[in-house]
Amino acid sequence: MVEDWSTRHWIYPGAASEFSSPEQATDPRLLHAWLVGNPSWTQTRREALEKAETLGELGALAHRRHKSRTDWAFSLGANGGMPVGETPAKFSFDVNQLPSCTNDFAVFVINASPAVGSQANIIALNNLYSGPGTSYCSMLNPTTMWSYAADLGPITTSPVLSLDGTKVAFVDNYLRGRLNILTWKSGQGTNATTGAVAPGTGGSSLTVVDFTNLPGNPNCAVSNSTAGNASPYVDYKNDIAYLATDNGRLYKITGIFAGTPTVAYCITVNNNKTLTSPVYDAVSGNVFISDGQKLYAFLPGTTSFTPVGTPVAIASLTAHSIVLSPIVDARNHWVYAFSGTDSSATFAAVAQVKTDLSSSTIAFMGDATTTNYILDGEFDNSYYTIGPLPGARMYACGTQVGSGGTRPSLYAFNFSNAGVLNTAATMSDNRKITTPNTNGTCSPLLELYDGTHDRLFVGVSGSDQVTMWNINAPLTAVSNPAATAVGQTGGTSGFAIDNFSALPQASSIYFGTLAAGATQCGAGNYCAVKLTQAALN
């Protein structure tokens, strides 16, 4: 099972009840939704529970739920770490087996200039299920699976894995954005700061596509643009990647993992505007993307993109408007976008737009912000089960009313019988995601349902913490988090997750800290961090 940034951006509510077997799923993200919605289905969970009972670990797990500490923190060095809003990629070798200490791994990118023999810009860790006390991998810390100084520049967006996990696609930026397809080899490189190697020997390889600088391409003239805000989105069925640049272009690249990566064509969405990551919707066939102000849809054809509908204006043109890519609800034909401003630059906002761009609804969540990012919201398990109906909730991190957009605050919204987002929040301005009166930015939110407990995770800068909330029942403005993990310097990147398991240290969330200085992985360093799902342990 592959888990990356795109898993939460193309969703299919109802997959847990609709599919009688995962073989019916045609997109791996649909399979992922099915597995996450049926945590008791997998052999992994059944065997893990039996194993945990044998080890007497169930009691130990219950005891640890009242604590709050880091399981492990691995140094990414002092020069850079996971970028804000971006997400590690997690690979589980076989969901029908027990977790694998050797084969399961997590990939972290590093926003630092690579140097062979010293600084890596991409690294993978295995022996993930390690930590204090009894751990499944019987280790205190993870180990380096591989560590590369790849291509020329720092990596500021999220990595994407092939379905078999043997390849990683990512974009680095040195003068301009370049697409990398890395075939890795276990054992190459020793750590993030003193042992990075150049891919290309011993079975590893690196294919670099200089996609903005291809003279003679009839569809895309040379533009030499950076691509610092958009991660690749992979259509696995057709082996296609969609990419976007900081000068307003959207690209289609074929043969991303199984063939020879080739630029097919591109289109100028909005000239010289920084674009979000694109999202391809396998149901409507459209690619959705934003220029920070408007939401666009394009139909990819054989030789060109065709615009779909009229672009929907959501935000004002400020540096802190729409930053991350849209979230597409493929089954219910909605697209969601989160913004630091509405069109009048008065409020922070969330928009719900039809996939044909025919209608839209915008709800407000605090003061407009010109200093903080408003990143991805999340849905509760009811939404993933029944879709946008009155019993479901969407949670989002907006801003504290009256703070001028400097302080984060949690909001919740529900839906009408017709599936339309209600503009009046059901919960407004819950400030307990951070220390009172602390300025900061929230991470993208993460929801996890383990078959019994529905939980929401929020990372926040300023107070440098992660909070976990029980959302089986709707939160209110005075609800408190169930647990808090402190000491996450600078706040957190986006979260990647494991399968659900009762084995010790085998159900976790993974992220990077956003500032140097974290003592948990050595003073002055950025960290890759693991916390246990059930306890922030």
ABEGO torsion letter per residue (X at the ends): XBBBAAAAABBBBGAAAABABAAABABAAAAAAAAAABAAABAAAAAAAAAAAAAGAAAAAAAAAABBBBABBBBAEAAEBBBBGBBBBBBBABAABBBBAAABBBBBBBBBBBBBGBBBABBBBBGABBEBEBBAAGBABBBBABBBBBEABBBABBBBBBAAGABBBBBBBBGBBBBBBBBBBBGBEABAAAABBBBGBGGBBBBBBBAABBBGBAABBBAGBBBAABBBBBBAAAGBBBBBBAAGBBBBBBGAAABBBBBABBBBABBGBBBBBBBBBAAAGBBBBBAGABBBBBBBBAABBBBBEBBBBABBBBAABBABBBBBBAAAGBBBBBBABBAAGABBBBBBBBAAGABBBBBBBEBBBAABBBBBBBBBAAAAAAEBBAABBBBBBBBBBGAGGABBBBBBBBBBAAGBBBABBABBGBAAABBBGBBEBBBBBBBBBAGABBBBBBBBBGAGBBBBBBAABBBBAABBBABBBBGBBGEBBBBBBBBBBABBGABBBBBBBABBGBAAAEBGBBBBBBBBAAAGX
